[in-house]
Amino acid sequence: MYIKELSKLSGVPLRTLHYYDSIGLLKASLRGSNNYRLYSEEDLLKLQRIVALKFFGFSLAKIKILLTENMSISVHFAAQSEILRKKASELIKVNETLEELIQDFSDNKSVPWKIIIKSIEVYHMTEKLENTWAGKVMTPEELKEYAEFEHNLKTNYTEKDKVQFETSWADLIKIVNKNLSLDPAGSVGIKIAEKVMHLISLMYGREHTTLRKTIWEKGFKGGHFNKDTGMTEESVAWLDKAMFAYYKSRIYNILAGIGIESDEVVLKSWDSIIDELCGDSSELKSEVLGAVMSDSKISDEAKVWVKKIHNTKQA
């Protein structure tokens, strides 16, 4: 058959067939006396295989190798399937990013290029984080917030700020390691925890309070930061208890003022610690409420007060 007939039978455009011929992917079996290309049924079958492999995403270079070297194609199908799965996952994420952007602006507004560029950078940052410890233990939502946090650090913090934080953090960890023999719930432990939480809160802010807790629980307590921070499993456990004692003592002191100090003063202090501990997370606020309600050292009067404030805020 002539090339036009092959094109008609296969549905492959003439221009494409000419290109396949030029790169040696599909050569005509014969040449007529008029030098026209003549294709056989075997050529048609080969073309159908090319079309099938192309459909599955194989490059023309890869298709040429597969067809000429008589390779075991099942192995390559499996590899290509994995590639397509990853591409499909990436496209879904890109589409989710695009849908979020669509919600942020309409056609009658100017295009927010800064927001678009940030979204793309956060997307790429999320991809990188997926290949770290975070990708193994964090949910997609947590990974995205982590990526946004890293982007904000890169944007808002200078190299000098970064060095200053790392120096301050290293100094605090040295102090922690020197005091591991002491009770973490004692005065020294609480004082160290106060300094640690002050430093961390400055970096994360209330916007990323939930992420701060996630990184501590899944990152530090999971042993993923120990080598980079100079912390050991023992020092992480000690600091964890010290931070718990620090916030617990603050809550005790605040609630002890009920009936003694004015409601305005107590409420201001309570709102401050809840904001620091929970940010906008209703889940974390519920956790604090549960901890207060189950603590035998907190008076019934204080528990009633806390529950009332919690319900009022939730309403």
N, C-alpha and C positions, 0 to 999 in steps of 0.2 A: 504494500500500500504506500501511497505517496504521503508526504508530511501533512497535507491538508486533511486527508482521510484519518490519519492518526490523531490529529488534533480534534476532529469531530467525534471520533469514537471515545477518546479519553477525556475530552473536555478541557484539555490543557491548551492554552493559547499558543499560536504559532511562534510568537516572539519568545516564549519560554522554551519551546522545543529547540529553537535555533540556539538559545543560550546554553541549554543542556549539551548540545552538540559541540559548541565551542569550547566547553570546559571538559569535554571527554566523558561526561556522565552518561549520555545516551547517544551513541553513534548509530547511524543507519547501517544495517547489515550489508546492504548492497548499494551500488550506484548504477543507474540505468545508462543506456547509450547516450542519452541527452544530459547525463551527469546529475540528474535529479536523484534525490535520496529515496531509497526504497526500504520500508520497514517491514519486518516479519511479525508473525504472531508472538514469537519469543521477545521481540523488541517491545511489543504492546504489553506483554506480561511484566517485563522489566520496568516499563514506565508506570504501570499500576503499583508496583512495589515502591517506586520512588515517591509517588503521590501519597501512598500510605505512610511511609516513613516520615515524609515532610509534615503530614498531618499530626504525627506524634511529636513534632518539634525537633527532629534531628536536622542538623545543618547539612547542606549539600555536600560539604567535604566529608562529613561523617558517613553520609549515605553512600558516597562513592567507595569508601573503604569497605563498608559492610557488604556491598554488592560484588566488589571485585575480589575480595580476599576470602569469600565464603566463610565468614566468621559465624560463631554461634550467636544468633541474634537474640535469644531469650535473655542472656545476661545483660545485653545492652538495653533491652526493653525494660528490665528491672531498674537499671540505672537511670534511664530516661524518665521512668515513672516517678522516681524520687525527685528528680530535677523539676518535673512539672508540678509535683505536690508542693514543693517549696515556692515555686513561682506563683501558684494559686494562692498560697497563704500570704505571700507578699502583696499580691494584687488586692486581696481582701482588706489588708491593713491600709494600703494606699487609699482604697475606696472609703474606708471608715474615716480616715483623715480628711478626705475631700468632703464627705458628708458633714463633718463637724464644721468645716470652713463655710460651707453653704449656709449653715444655720446662723453664722456670724455676720453675714452681709447679704444684701439683696442687689438686684440689677441697677437700682436707682442710686446706689451708693458707690463711691470710689473703691477700687479694689485694694484691700488692706495687705499690701505686699509684705510688710514687716511681719504680720501675723502668719502669712503663707510661708515665708522663708523660715520662720521659727518652727512652724509645724513640720516642715520638711527636715529640718535639723534634728528635731525631737524624734522624728520617725527613724532617721539614720542612727541616732544615739540609742534608741530602743533596740535596733537590730544588733548593735555592738554588745549591748548588755545581755542580750539573749545568749551570747556565746561565753558569758562569764558565770560565776556562781549564782548570780541573781536570776539568770534564765532558768536555772534548775529548781529554784525554791520559791520564786515570786510568781504571783498571778499576773496575767496580762495587764490588769489595771495598775498593779503595784509597779510593774516594769515601766509603764508609761509615765507614772508620776516620778519615778526615779530618774528617767530620762529628762523630764522637764526640770527637775531639781538640778541635775548636772549641767543642763543648758543655762539655767539661771546663774549658777556658780561661775560658769565660763564668761557670761555676759556682765555680771554685776561685781565680780571680784577681780582685783588686779593680782598680778604675780606676787606683789608685796603682801597683799592680804592673805594669800594662800600660804606663803612661807610663814607668816606670823601665826596663822592658825595651827599649822603643822608643828611649829616650835612650841606653842602653848600646850597643844595636845600631848606632845612627847614629854614635856616637863611634868604634866599631870599624871601620865602613866608611870613615870619613874617614881612619883610619890606614892601611887597606888601599890606598886611592886615592893616598895620599902616598908609598907604598913600592913602587909598581908597577915602578919601574926596578930594584929589587933582585931577586935570585934568590929565588923563593918557597920553594925548598928549603933556603935558608940559615937561619942562626940567627934573624934577624929574622922571616922568614916563618913559621918553626916556632913562635916565641913568639906571634905574632899569631894563628895557627891554634889554639894552645892556649887562648887567651882566647875566641875565637869558639866553639870546641867546648864549652867550659865553660858559656858562656851558653846555647847551644842545648840542651845536654843537660839543663840545669836546667828548661827549658821543656817539652821533649818527654818526658823521663824514659825509662826502659827500656821502658815499656809501648808507646811509639810510636816505637821505634828504626827500624823498617822504614819508617814514614811519613816520618820525618825524612830518610831517604835518598831516598825517592820524591819528596818536595817539592824536595830539592836537585837531583836528576837531571832531573826533568821540569818543575819550576817555575823554579828559578833558572837552570840551564844551558839551559833552553828559552826564556829571556828573558822570562818572565811576571812577574817581580818587580822588574825593573831600575828602572822609573820610580818605583815606590813606595819603594824602598830606597836610591836614590842610587847603585846599582851599575851598571856598564857591562859589556858582554860581556868586556872585557879584565880588569876587576876580579874577575868571577866565575871566569874561567879561572885567574887568578893565585891566588885563594883556594883553588880546587879543588886546585891543585898543592901549595899550602902545607899544606892539611889532610892530603893524602896523605903528604907528607913528615913531618908531625908524628906520625901514627900509625905510619909506617914506622920512624921513629927510636925510638919507644917500644918497638915489637916487637923491634927489634934489641937494645936495652938489656936487655930482659927475658930474651931467649933467650941473650944473652951470659953470663948468670949461671948457666946450666946447667953443673953440675960444679964451680962455684965457690961458689955459695950453696946453702943447703939446698933440697931439693925443695919443701918446704912454703912457703918464701918465694917461690920462682919461680912455683909453682902459684897462689899467692894473687895475685901481680901479673898473671899470665896470665889468670886468671879475671876479674879486674877489667877488663882492657882488652877482653876478648871480650864481657863483659856490656855494656860501654859502646858497643862497635861493633855488636853483633848483637842484644842483648836476648834474646828467646826464639826468634828466627828461625833455624831450622836451615839455611835457604837462605843467609843471610848468613854463618853459621859455616862453611859449605862453601866459600864464596867466599874467606874468610880463609885456610882450609886450602890451597886451590889456589894462592893468592898466595904463601904461605910455601914450598910445595913447589917452585914455579918460580923462586924467588929464589936466584940463584947466590951471594949474599953471606951466606946463612944456611948454617951448617954442617950436614953430614949427621947429626951427633949431635942437633942441635936439631930437625931435620926429623923424625927418628924419634920424638923426645920429643913433639913437637906432634901427630903422627899418632896416637900411642898415647893421648894425653889426649883427642883428638877422638873416637876410636873408643870410649873408655871412657864418655864423656859421652853418646854416641849410643846406647849399648847399654841 
